[in-house]
Amino acid sequence: MKIATFVKHVPVSAVTPKISASRDRIEDENLAHEVNETDLYAIEEAVHQRTQHQGSAIAITIGVPRAKEALHVAYARGVDQAIHVVDDTHRGGNSVVSAAAAAAVVKDLNCDAIFTGIQADDDLLGGFGIALAESLGLPVVTAVTGITFDPANKRATVIRELGAGFKEELEVDLPCVFTIQFGIRPVRYLPVMAVVKARTKKIDALSLDSLNLAVDAESAKRKLRVLEFARPESRGKCEMIEGEAADAVKQLVEALVQRGVI
């Protein structure tokens, strides 16, 4: 059984991003980056299923040269092969463009299943996996929390989240795209030395231009465009009241009286 899993290298969420002068992108060139969180769960599931069914797991990323760091992590977690579509111009920052590039890479791999994280931490759109399935003409199951594969019959039984605590069980034909939800299985602790050793493993590099997406990429960019990034507006200050309960209540009442609330 062959599984492809897509990983994205995203800015660390703890840092404050800088909006570009044009206000249509985040200047992330000098920010620390890490593997997108739900992509870690997708990697874990891919490696688990590969082991269960004696197959292979392939990690793929689309991004600038430094994005190969995400593939080092994927190797350290147990994938068998890594492919980097090098996107020097940030065109892959658009999930529709990324999906077109991803489809061009994966269509000849003859995969039984394709995993993505349910969403990327840097845009929260959740559109990549769905757009990828559309580009490939494959079914897609989103928010997946459990998968049982039947490779002999090219079928899978899938559990997916519906929200409000509800879940749904589906049967789907393979190949299929699955967007993996948080917590499908534990993300293992990864020793630093495992990543260091993974740096010696081969990464197959492709250029975005070699995929012949020039026309499709321009068309895709028109379908999904970022108009503007904006910071949250300040809505006033917050005053914290500390101390024992009785003292805190007294301070609260005094503050409300001073402000004419009571």
C-alpha positions as CSV (number, residue, x, y, z in Angstrom):
1,M,0.0,0.0,0.0
2,K,1.4,3.4,-1.0
3,I,0.4,6.6,0.9
4,A,1.4,10.2,0.1
5,T,1.2,12.7,2.9
6,F,1.6,16.4,2.3
7,V,3.4,18.6,4.8
8,K,3.6,22.4,5.1
9,H,6.4,24.5,6.7
10,V,4.6,27.4,8.5
11,P,5.7,30.3,10.7
12,V,5.9,29.5,14.4
13,S,2.6,30.8,15.9
14,A,4.2,32.3,18.9
15,V,5.9,35.1,16.9
16,T,4.3,38.3,15.8
17,P,4.0,38.5,12.0
18,K,4.8,41.5,10.0
19,I,2.4,42.6,7.3
20,S,4.0,43.6,3.9
21,A,3.7,47.2,2.7
22,S,1.2,46.0,0.0
23,R,-0.8,44.4,2.9
24,D,-1.6,41.3,0.9
25,R,1.0,39.0,2.4
26,I,2.9,38.2,5.6
27,E,6.7,38.8,5.5
28,D,7.8,35.5,6.8
29,E,11.3,35.3,5.4
30,N,13.0,36.0,8.7
31,L,10.5,34.1,11.0
32,A,11.2,30.8,12.6
33,H,9.2,28.0,11.0
34,E,7.9,24.5,12.0
35,V,5.8,21.7,10.5
36,N,2.1,22.5,10.4
37,E,0.5,20.8,13.4
38,T,-2.2,18.7,11.8
39,D,0.4,17.6,9.2
40,L,2.3,16.0,12.0
41,Y,-0.8,13.9,12.7
42,A,-1.1,13.0,9.0
43,I,2.6,11.9,9.0
44,E,1.9,9.7,12.1
45,E,-1.1,8.1,10.5
46,A,0.7,7.5,7.2
47,V,3.6,5.8,8.9
48,H,1.2,3.7,11.0
49,Q,-0.8,2.5,8.0
50,R,2.4,1.9,6.0
51,T,3.6,-0.4,8.8
52,Q,0.2,-2.1,9.1
53,H,0.0,-2.9,5.4
54,Q,3.7,-3.3,4.5
55,G,3.7,-0.4,2.1
56,S,5.5,2.9,1.7
57,A,4.9,6.4,2.9
58,I,6.0,9.4,0.8
59,A,6.1,13.0,2.3
60,I,5.7,15.9,-0.1
61,T,6.1,19.6,0.5
62,I,5.6,22.7,-1.7
63,G,7.6,25.8,-0.7
64,V,10.7,27.8,-0.7
65,P,14.1,26.1,-0.2
66,R,13.9,26.2,3.6
67,A,10.7,24.1,3.5
68,K,12.8,21.0,3.2
69,E,13.2,21.2,6.9
70,A,9.6,19.8,7.1
71,L,10.8,16.8,5.1
72,H,13.7,16.2,7.5
73,V,11.1,15.9,10.3
74,A,8.9,13.6,8.1
75,Y,11.9,11.3,7.5
76,A,12.7,11.3,11.2
77,R,9.2,10.2,11.9
78,G,9.5,7.3,9.6
79,V,8.5,8.1,6.0
80,D,10.3,6.2,3.2
81,Q,10.7,9.0,0.6
82,A,10.5,12.8,0.4
83,I,9.7,15.1,-2.5
84,H,10.2,18.9,-2.4
85,V,8.5,21.1,-5.0
86,V,10.7,24.2,-4.8
87,D,8.6,27.3,-5.0
88,D,10.9,30.3,-5.0
89,T,8.2,32.9,-5.7
90,H,5.7,31.9,-2.9
91,R,3.1,31.0,-5.5
92,G,2.4,27.9,-3.4
93,G,1.2,30.2,-0.7
94,N,-2.2,30.1,-2.5
95,S,-3.9,26.8,-1.6
96,V,-5.5,26.5,-5.0
97,V,-2.1,26.9,-6.7
98,S,-0.5,24.5,-4.2
99,A,-3.3,21.9,-4.9
100,A,-2.6,22.2,-8.7
101,A,1.1,21.6,-8.1
102,A,0.4,18.8,-5.7
103,A,-1.9,17.0,-8.1
104,A,0.8,17.2,-10.8
105,V,3.3,15.5,-8.5
106,V,1.1,12.8,-7.0
107,K,-0.9,11.8,-10.1
108,D,1.9,9.5,-11.4
109,L,2.8,8.0,-8.0
110,N,-0.2,5.5,-8.0
111,C,-1.0,6.1,-4.4
112,D,-3.8,4.2,-2.6
113,A,-4.3,7.1,-0.2
114,I,-3.3,10.7,0.1
115,F,-3.2,12.5,3.5
116,T,-3.2,16.2,4.3
117,G,-3.7,18.0,7.6
118,I,-7.2,19.4,8.0
119,Q,-5.9,22.9,7.8
120,A,-2.8,25.0,7.7
121,D,-1.9,27.0,10.8
122,D,-1.0,30.1,8.7
123,D,-4.3,30.5,6.9
124,L,-6.9,28.2,8.6
125,L,-8.7,27.9,5.3
126,G,-8.8,24.1,5.2
127,G,-9.1,24.2,1.4
128,F,-5.9,22.4,0.3
129,G,-7.1,18.8,0.6
130,I,-10.4,19.5,-1.0
131,A,-8.9,21.4,-3.9
132,L,-6.3,18.6,-4.3
133,A,-9.1,16.0,-4.5
134,E,-10.9,18.1,-7.1
135,S,-7.7,18.4,-9.2
136,L,-7.2,14.7,-9.1
137,G,-10.8,13.8,-9.7
138,L,-10.8,11.7,-6.4
139,P,-13.2,11.4,-3.5
140,V,-12.3,13.3,-0.3
141,V,-13.2,12.7,3.3
142,T,-12.5,15.6,5.7
143,A,-11.9,15.8,9.5
144,V,-10.8,12.2,9.7
145,T,-10.3,10.7,13.2
146,G,-10.0,7.0,12.2
147,I,-9.2,4.9,9.2
148,T,-9.3,1.1,8.6
149,F,-8.0,0.2,5.2
150,D,-8.9,-2.9,3.1
151,P,-6.3,-2.8,0.4
152,A,-7.3,-6.1,-1.2
153,N,-10.8,-4.6,-2.0
154,K,-9.5,-1.1,-2.4
155,R,-11.9,0.2,0.2
156,A,-11.5,2.1,3.5
157,T,-13.8,2.5,6.5
158,V,-13.5,6.1,7.9
159,I,-14.6,7.9,11.0
160,R,-14.9,11.6,10.7
161,E,-15.9,14.5,13.0
162,L,-19.1,16.4,12.4
163,G,-19.0,18.8,15.3
164,A,-20.9,19.1,18.5
165,G,-19.5,15.7,19.5
166,F,-21.1,13.9,16.6
167,K,-19.2,11.5,14.3
168,E,-19.9,9.8,11.0
169,E,-18.8,6.4,9.7
170,L,-18.2,6.1,5.9
171,E,-17.0,3.6,3.4
172,V,-15.0,5.0,0.5
173,D,-13.3,3.6,-2.6
174,L,-9.6,4.0,-3.0
175,P,-7.7,6.0,-4.0
176,C,-9.0,8.8,-1.9
177,V,-7.9,12.0,-0.3
178,F,-8.2,12.2,3.5
179,T,-7.8,15.4,5.5
180,I,-6.6,14.4,9.0
181,Q,-8.0,15.9,12.2
182,F,-6.1,16.6,15.4
183,G,-5.6,13.6,17.6
184,I,-6.1,10.8,15.1
185,R,-3.2,9.2,17.0
186,P,-0.6,10.6,19.4
187,V,2.3,12.5,17.9
188,R,5.5,10.8,19.2
189,Y,8.3,12.7,20.9
190,L,11.0,13.3,18.4
191,P,14.7,13.4,19.6
192,V,16.8,16.1,18.1
193,M,19.3,13.5,16.9
194,A,16.6,11.8,14.9
195,V,16.2,15.0,12.8
196,V,20.0,15.4,12.5
197,K,20.3,11.9,11.1
198,A,17.4,12.5,8.8
199,R,19.3,15.3,7.1
200,T,21.5,12.8,5.4
201,K,18.5,11.2,3.5
202,K,17.8,12.0,-0.1
203,I,15.1,14.6,-0.9
204,D,13.9,14.5,-4.5
205,A,13.7,18.2,-5.6
206,L,11.4,19.5,-8.4
207,S,10.9,23.0,-9.6
208,L,7.4,24.4,-9.7
209,D,8.1,25.5,-13.3
210,S,9.0,21.9,-14.3
211,L,5.4,20.9,-13.6
212,N,4.2,23.2,-16.4
213,L,1.7,25.0,-14.3
214,A,2.3,28.5,-15.7
215,V,-1.2,29.0,-17.2
216,D,-3.0,27.1,-14.5
217,A,-1.2,28.9,-11.7
218,E,-2.3,32.3,-13.1
219,S,-5.8,31.1,-13.4
220,A,-5.8,29.6,-9.9
221,K,-4.4,32.9,-8.4
222,R,-7.5,34.7,-9.9
223,K,-9.8,32.2,-8.2
224,L,-8.4,32.9,-4.7
225,R,-6.7,36.2,-3.9
226,V,-5.7,37.8,-0.6
227,L,-7.0,41.3,-0.6
228,E,-5.6,42.5,2.7
229,F,-4.2,41.5,6.0
230,A,-5.2,43.5,9.1
231,R,-4.3,43.4,12.7
232,P,-7.1,43.1,15.3
233,E,-8.4,46.5,16.4
234,S,-7.8,47.5,20.0
235,R,-11.1,47.7,21.9
236,G,-9.9,49.4,25.0
237,K,-7.8,48.2,27.9
238,C,-8.4,45.3,30.3
239,E,-7.8,45.8,34.0
240,M,-7.0,42.7,36.1
241,I,-8.2,42.5,39.7
242,E,-6.0,40.3,42.0
243,G,-6.1,39.2,45.6
244,E,-8.4,37.1,47.9
245,A,-12.0,36.8,46.8
246,A,-13.4,39.2,49.4
247,D,-10.8,41.9,48.5
248,A,-11.3,41.3,44.8
249,V,-15.1,41.7,45.1
250,K,-14.5,45.0,47.0
251,Q,-12.1,46.3,44.3
252,L,-14.6,45.3,41.6
253,V,-17.5,47.1,43.2
254,E,-15.4,50.2,43.7
255,A,-14.2,50.1,40.1
256,L,-17.8,49.8,38.9
257,V,-19.0,52.7,41.1
258,Q,-16.1,54.9,39.8
259,R,-17.2,54.2,36.2
260,G,-20.8,54.9,36.9
261,V,-21.9,51.3,36.1
262,I,-23.6,51.0,39.6
